[in-house]
Amino acid sequence: MAIYVSNKEFERWYDRHEESHPGEIFVIMWSGLVICLLILDFIYGSHYEIPGSVVSAYIAVLTILVITRKSKELYRRKKRR
């Protein structure tokens, strides 16, 4: 995932980026998964626990989303000048 995002941002900054948003769909799918797991955690109580690796991966996905949004904002500012 990090390689894909890095490549996408490189292409954006060198004006070779196509405007598509599959990354946002990916984040929505991750969010849906985490919400489902939270519901299962609530329903099953002590019989089910969300794996730590899922929580770590979700935090990484959200972090990458924030970084790419900031990069996109900086790029748009640069293009307006």
C-alpha positions as CSV (number, residue, x, y, z in Angstrom):
1,M,0.0,0.0,0.0
2,A,2.8,2.5,0.9
3,I,4.5,1.8,-2.5
4,Y,1.2,2.5,-4.4
5,V,0.6,5.7,-2.5
6,S,4.2,6.9,-3.0
7,N,4.0,6.2,-6.7
8,K,0.7,8.1,-6.9
9,E,2.1,11.1,-5.1
10,F,5.2,11.1,-7.2
11,E,3.0,11.1,-10.4
12,R,0.9,13.9,-9.0
13,W,3.9,16.2,-8.3
14,Y,5.3,15.5,-11.7
15,D,1.9,16.1,-13.5
16,R,1.4,12.6,-14.6
17,H,-1.5,11.8,-12.2
18,E,-4.9,10.7,-13.3
19,E,-7.8,11.9,-11.2
20,S,-9.2,8.7,-9.8
21,H,-9.9,7.9,-6.1
22,P,-9.6,4.1,-5.5
23,G,-7.6,4.9,-2.3
24,E,-10.7,6.5,-0.8
25,I,-12.7,3.4,-1.6
26,F,-10.0,1.3,0.1
27,V,-10.3,3.5,3.3
28,I,-14.1,3.2,3.2
29,M,-13.8,-0.6,2.9
30,W,-11.3,-0.7,5.8
31,S,-13.6,1.5,7.9
32,G,-16.5,-0.9,7.2
33,L,-14.4,-3.9,8.3
34,V,-13.4,-2.2,11.5
35,I,-17.0,-1.2,12.3
36,C,-18.1,-4.8,11.7
37,L,-15.4,-6.0,14.0
38,L,-16.3,-3.5,16.7
39,I,-19.9,-4.7,16.5
40,L,-18.8,-8.3,16.8
41,D,-16.6,-7.3,19.8
42,F,-19.6,-5.7,21.4
43,I,-22.0,-8.7,20.7
44,Y,-19.6,-11.5,21.7
45,G,-17.9,-9.6,24.6
46,S,-15.1,-11.7,26.1
47,H,-15.4,-14.4,23.5
48,Y,-14.1,-12.2,20.7
49,E,-11.3,-9.6,20.6
50,I,-10.3,-7.5,17.6
51,P,-6.8,-8.6,16.5
52,G,-4.1,-6.0,17.2
53,S,-2.8,-6.3,13.7
54,V,-6.1,-5.2,12.3
55,V,-6.1,-2.1,14.5
56,S,-2.5,-1.3,13.5
57,A,-3.2,-1.7,9.8
58,Y,-6.3,0.5,10.1
59,I,-4.2,3.2,11.8
60,A,-1.6,3.0,9.0
61,V,-4.4,3.3,6.4
62,L,-5.8,6.4,8.1
63,T,-2.3,7.9,8.5
64,I,-1.5,7.4,4.8
65,L,-4.9,9.0,3.9
66,V,-4.1,12.1,6.0
67,I,-0.6,12.4,4.4
68,T,-1.9,12.1,0.9
69,R,-4.7,14.6,1.5
70,K,-2.1,17.1,2.8
71,S,0.1,16.4,-0.2
72,K,-2.9,17.0,-2.5
73,E,-3.7,20.3,-0.8
74,L,0.0,21.4,-1.1
75,Y,0.0,20.4,-4.8
76,R,-3.2,22.4,-5.5
77,R,-1.7,25.5,-3.8
78,K,1.4,25.1,-5.9
79,K,-0.6,24.9,-9.1
80,R,-2.6,28.0,-8.3
81,R,0.5,30.2,-8.2
